[in-house]
């Protein structure tokens, strides 16, 4: 794969990588609502854990 990548169009490969990164943006991707739900859930779990372990 590395050898094939060296022969490929580097700009095209860069564009593909950028599309992947844009697809995982938790605020603007098609799955933003789900990702924000996961972040909120994680926050609640962390708060609950900290309350249980307060001294």
DRENBA-75753 format. One record per residue: residue number from 1; residue in three letters; x negated, y, z negated of N, C-alpha, C, O in turn. Coordinates in steps of 0.2 Angstrom, whole numbers, always signed. Atoms other than C-alpha are relative to their C-alpha. Layout:
@seq:NUM	type:ALA	n.X:X	n.Y:Y	n.Z:Z	ca.X:X	ca.Y:Y	ca.Z:Z	c.X:X	c.Y:Y	c.Z:Z	o.X:X	o.Y:Y	o.Z:Z .
...
! end
This chain:
@seq:1	type:UNK	n.X:-4	n.Y:-6	n.Z:+0	ca.X:+0	ca.Y:+0	ca.Z:+0	c.X:-4	c.Y:+6	c.Z:+0	o.X:-3	o.Y:+11	o.Z:+3 .
@seq:2	type:UNK	n.X:+4	n.Y:-6	n.Z:+0	ca.X:-14	ca.Y:+12	ca.Z:-4	c.X:-3	c.Y:+1	c.Z:+7	o.X:-3	o.Y:+7	o.Z:+9 .
@seq:3	type:UNK	n.X:+3	n.Y:-1	n.Z:-7	ca.X:-22	ca.Y:+9	ca.Z:+13	c.X:+5	c.Y:+3	c.Z:+5	o.X:+4	o.Y:+7	o.Z:+9 .
@seq:4	type:UNK	n.X:-6	n.Y:-3	n.Z:-5	ca.X:-5	ca.Y:+12	ca.Z:+22	c.X:+1	c.Y:+7	c.Z:-2	o.X:+3	o.Y:+11	o.Z:+2 .
@seq:5	type:UNK	n.X:-1	n.Y:-7	n.Z:+2	ca.X:-3	ca.Y:+28	ca.Z:+11	c.X:-5	c.Y:+5	c.Z:+3	o.X:-3	o.Y:+10	o.Z:+5 .
@seq:6	type:UNK	n.X:+6	n.Y:-5	n.Z:-2	ca.X:-20	ca.Y:+35	ca.Z:+17	c.X:+2	c.Y:+1	c.Z:+8	o.X:+0	o.Y:+7	o.Z:+10 .
@seq:7	type:UNK	n.X:-1	n.Y:-1	n.Z:-7	ca.X:-14	ca.Y:+33	ca.Z:+35	c.X:+7	c.Y:+4	c.Z:+1	o.X:+8	o.Y:+7	o.Z:+7 .
@seq:8	type:UNK	n.X:-6	n.Y:-3	n.Z:-1	ca.X:+3	ca.Y:+41	ca.Z:+32	c.X:+0	c.Y:+7	c.Z:+0	o.X:-5	o.Y:+10	o.Z:-2 .
@seq:9	type:UNK	n.X:-1	n.Y:-7	n.Z:+0	ca.X:+10	ca.Y:+58	ca.Z:+33	c.X:+0	c.Y:+3	c.Z:-7	o.X:+5	o.Y:+1	o.Z:-11 .
@seq:10	type:UNK	n.X:+0	n.Y:-2	n.Z:+7	ca.X:+5	ca.Y:+66	ca.Z:+16	c.X:+5	c.Y:+5	c.Z:-2	o.X:+8	o.Y:+4	o.Z:-7 .
@seq:11	type:UNK	n.X:-6	n.Y:-5	n.Z:+2	ca.X:+18	ca.Y:+80	ca.Z:+17	c.X:+6	c.Y:-4	c.Z:-1	o.X:+10	o.Y:-2	o.Z:-5 .
@seq:12	type:UNK	n.X:-6	n.Y:+4	n.Z:+0	ca.X:+31	ca.Y:+67	ca.Z:+20	c.X:+1	c.Y:-4	c.Z:-7	o.X:+6	o.Y:-4	o.Z:-10 .
@seq:13	type:UNK	n.X:+0	n.Y:+3	n.Z:+7	ca.X:+26	ca.Y:+57	ca.Z:+5	c.X:+1	c.Y:+4	c.Z:-6	o.X:+4	o.Y:+3	o.Z:-11 .
@seq:14	type:UNK	n.X:-1	n.Y:-5	n.Z:+6	ca.X:+25	ca.Y:+72	ca.Z:-6	c.X:+8	c.Y:+2	c.Z:+0	o.X:+10	o.Y:+3	o.Z:-6 .
@seq:15	type:UNK	n.X:-7	n.Y:-2	n.Z:+0	ca.X:+43	ca.Y:+77	ca.Z:+0	c.X:+4	c.Y:-6	c.Z:-3	o.X:+9	o.Y:-4	o.Z:-7 .
@seq:16	type:UNK	n.X:-4	n.Y:+6	n.Z:+3	ca.X:+49	ca.Y:+59	ca.Z:-5	c.X:-1	c.Y:+0	c.Z:-8	o.X:+4	o.Y:-1	o.Z:-11 .
@seq:17	type:UNK	n.X:+1	n.Y:+0	n.Z:+7	ca.X:+41	ca.Y:+61	ca.Z:-22	c.X:+4	c.Y:+6	c.Z:-3	o.X:+6	o.Y:+5	o.Z:-9 .
@seq:18	type:UNK	n.X:-4	n.Y:-6	n.Z:+3	ca.X:+49	ca.Y:+78	ca.Z:-25	c.X:+7	c.Y:-2	c.Z:+0	o.X:+11	o.Y:+0	o.Z:-5 .
@seq:19	type:UNK	n.X:-7	n.Y:+2	n.Z:+0	ca.X:+66	ca.Y:+71	ca.Z:-20	c.X:+1	c.Y:-5	c.Z:-6	o.X:+7	o.Y:-4	o.Z:-10 .
@seq:20	type:UNK	n.X:+0	n.Y:+5	n.Z:+6	ca.X:+63	ca.Y:+57	ca.Z:-34	c.X:+1	c.Y:+5	c.Z:-6	o.X:+5	o.Y:+4	o.Z:-10 .
@seq:21	type:UNK	n.X:+0	n.Y:-5	n.Z:+6	ca.X:+59	ca.Y:+71	ca.Z:-47	c.X:+6	c.Y:+4	c.Z:+0	o.X:+9	o.Y:+4	o.Z:-6 .
@seq:22	type:UNK	n.X:-6	n.Y:-4	n.Z:+0	ca.X:+74	ca.Y:+81	ca.Z:-42	c.X:+6	c.Y:-4	c.Z:-2	o.X:+10	o.Y:-2	o.Z:-6 .
@seq:23	type:UNK	n.X:-5	n.Y:+5	n.Z:+1	ca.X:+85	ca.Y:+66	ca.Z:-44	c.X:+0	c.Y:-2	c.Z:-8	o.X:+5	o.Y:-4	o.Z:-10 .
@seq:24	type:UNK	n.X:+0	n.Y:+1	n.Z:+7	ca.X:+80	ca.Y:+64	ca.Z:-62	c.X:+0	c.Y:+6	c.Z:-5	o.X:-1	o.Y:+5	o.Z:-11 .
@seq:25	type:UNK	n.X:-1	n.Y:-6	n.Z:+4	ca.X:+82	ca.Y:+82	ca.Z:-68	c.X:+6	c.Y:-1	c.Z:-4	o.X:+12	o.Y:-1	o.Z:-1 .
@seq:26	type:UNK	n.X:-6	n.Y:+1	n.Z:+4	ca.X:+94	ca.Y:+80	ca.Z:-83	c.X:+5	c.Y:+6	c.Z:+0	o.X:+10	o.Y:+5	o.Z:-2 .
@seq:27	type:UNK	n.X:-5	n.Y:-6	n.Z:+0	ca.X:+102	ca.Y:+97	ca.Z:-80	c.X:+3	c.Y:+1	c.Z:+7	o.X:+9	o.Y:+4	o.Z:+8 .
@seq:28	type:UNK	n.X:-3	n.Y:-2	n.Z:-6	ca.X:+105	ca.Y:+97	ca.Z:-61	c.X:+1	c.Y:-6	c.Z:+5	o.X:+4	o.Y:-6	o.Z:+10 .
@seq:29	type:UNK	n.X:-1	n.Y:+6	n.Z:-4	ca.X:+105	ca.Y:+79	ca.Z:-55	c.X:+7	c.Y:-2	c.Z:+0	o.X:+11	o.Y:+0	o.Z:-3 .
@seq:30	type:UNK	n.X:-6	n.Y:+3	n.Z:+0	ca.X:+120	ca.Y:+69	ca.Z:-50	c.X:+2	c.Y:-4	c.Z:-7	o.X:+8	o.Y:-5	o.Z:-8 .
@seq:31	type:UNK	n.X:-2	n.Y:+3	n.Z:+7	ca.X:+119	ca.Y:+60	ca.Z:-67	c.X:-1	c.Y:+4	c.Z:-6	o.X:-2	o.Y:+2	o.Z:-11 .
@seq:32	type:UNK	n.X:+1	n.Y:-5	n.Z:+5	ca.X:+117	ca.Y:+76	ca.Z:-77	c.X:+4	c.Y:-1	c.Z:-6	o.X:+2	o.Y:-1	o.Z:-12 .
@seq:33	type:UNK	n.X:-5	n.Y:+1	n.Z:+5	ca.X:+133	ca.Y:+73	ca.Z:-87	c.X:-2	c.Y:-6	c.Z:-5	o.X:-2	o.Y:-6	o.Z:-11 .
@seq:34	type:UNK	n.X:+2	n.Y:+6	n.Z:+4	ca.X:+127	ca.Y:+55	ca.Z:-92	c.X:-6	c.Y:+1	c.Z:-4	o.X:-7	o.Y:-1	o.Z:-10 .
@seq:35	type:UNK	n.X:+7	n.Y:-1	n.Z:+3	ca.X:+109	ca.Y:+61	ca.Z:-96	c.X:+1	c.Y:+5	c.Z:-6	o.X:-2	o.Y:+4	o.Z:-12 .
@seq:36	type:UNK	n.X:-2	n.Y:-4	n.Z:+5	ca.X:+116	ca.Y:+75	ca.Z:-107	c.X:+3	c.Y:-3	c.Z:-6	o.X:+2	o.Y:-2	o.Z:-12 .
@seq:37	type:UNK	n.X:-3	n.Y:+4	n.Z:+5	ca.X:+127	ca.Y:+63	ca.Z:-116	c.X:-5	c.Y:-4	c.Z:-4	o.X:-4	o.Y:-5	o.Z:-10 .
@seq:38	type:UNK	n.X:+5	n.Y:+4	n.Z:+3	ca.X:+112	ca.Y:+52	ca.Z:-120	c.X:-4	c.Y:+5	c.Z:-5	o.X:-6	o.Y:+2	o.Z:-10 .
@seq:39	type:UNK	n.X:+3	n.Y:-4	n.Z:+5	ca.X:+103	ca.Y:+67	ca.Z:-127	c.X:+3	c.Y:+2	c.Z:-6	o.X:+1	o.Y:+2	o.Z:-11 .
@seq:40	type:UNK	n.X:-4	n.Y:-2	n.Z:+6	ca.X:+117	ca.Y:+72	ca.Z:-138	c.X:+1	c.Y:-6	c.Z:-5	o.X:+0	o.Y:-5	o.Z:-11 .
@seq:41	type:UNK	n.X:-1	n.Y:+6	n.Z:+4	ca.X:+119	ca.Y:+54	ca.Z:-144	c.X:-7	c.Y:-1	c.Z:-4	o.X:-7	o.Y:-2	o.Z:-10 .
@seq:42	type:UNK	n.X:+7	n.Y:+1	n.Z:+3	ca.X:+100	ca.Y:+53	ca.Z:-148	c.X:+0	c.Y:+5	c.Z:-6	o.X:-3	o.Y:+4	o.Z:-11 .
@seq:43	type:UNK	n.X:+0	n.Y:-5	n.Z:+5	ca.X:+102	ca.Y:+70	ca.Z:-158	c.X:+4	c.Y:-3	c.Z:-6	o.X:+1	o.Y:-2	o.Z:-11 .
@seq:44	type:UNK	n.X:-4	n.Y:+2	n.Z:+5	ca.X:+116	ca.Y:+63	ca.Z:-168	c.X:-3	c.Y:-6	c.Z:-4	o.X:-3	o.Y:-6	o.Z:-10 .
@seq:45	type:UNK	n.X:+4	n.Y:+5	n.Z:+4	ca.X:+106	ca.Y:+47	ca.Z:-172	c.X:-5	c.Y:+2	c.Z:-4	o.X:-6	o.Y:+0	o.Z:-10 .
@seq:46	type:UNK	n.X:+6	n.Y:-2	n.Z:+4	ca.X:+91	ca.Y:+56	ca.Z:-177	c.X:+2	c.Y:+4	c.Z:-6	o.X:-1	o.Y:+3	o.Z:-12 .
@seq:47	type:UNK	n.X:-2	n.Y:-4	n.Z:+6	ca.X:+101	ca.Y:+68	ca.Z:-189	c.X:+3	c.Y:-5	c.Z:-5	o.X:+1	o.Y:-4	o.Z:-11 .
@seq:48	type:UNK	n.X:-3	n.Y:+5	n.Z:+4	ca.X:+110	ca.Y:+53	ca.Z:-196	c.X:-6	c.Y:-4	c.Z:-4	o.X:-6	o.Y:-5	o.Z:-10 .
@seq:49	type:UNK	n.X:+6	n.Y:+3	n.Z:+3	ca.X:+93	ca.Y:+44	ca.Z:-199	c.X:-3	c.Y:+5	c.Z:-5	o.X:-5	o.Y:+2	o.Z:-11 .
@seq:50	type:UNK	n.X:+3	n.Y:-5	n.Z:+4	ca.X:+86	ca.Y:+60	ca.Z:-207	c.X:+4	c.Y:+1	c.Z:-7	o.X:+1	o.Y:+1	o.Z:-12 .
@seq:51	type:UNK	n.X:-5	n.Y:-1	n.Z:+6	ca.X:+101	ca.Y:+62	ca.Z:-219	c.X:-1	c.Y:-6	c.Z:-5	o.X:-1	o.Y:-6	o.Z:-11 .
@seq:52	type:UNK	n.X:+1	n.Y:+6	n.Z:+4	ca.X:+99	ca.Y:+44	ca.Z:-225	c.X:-7	c.Y:-1	c.Z:-3	o.X:-7	o.Y:-4	o.Z:-9 .
@seq:53	type:UNK	n.X:+6	n.Y:+0	n.Z:+3	ca.X:+81	ca.Y:+46	ca.Z:-228	c.X:-3	c.Y:+6	c.Z:-4	o.X:-9	o.Y:+7	o.Z:-5 .
@seq:54	type:UNK	n.X:+2	n.Y:-6	n.Z:+3	ca.X:+81	ca.Y:+62	ca.Z:-237	c.X:-2	c.Y:-2	c.Z:-7	o.X:+1	o.Y:-6	o.Z:-10 .
@seq:55	type:UNK	n.X:+2	n.Y:+2	n.Z:+7	ca.X:+72	ca.Y:+62	ca.Z:-254	c.X:+2	c.Y:+6	c.Z:-4	o.X:+1	o.Y:+6	o.Z:-10 .
! end
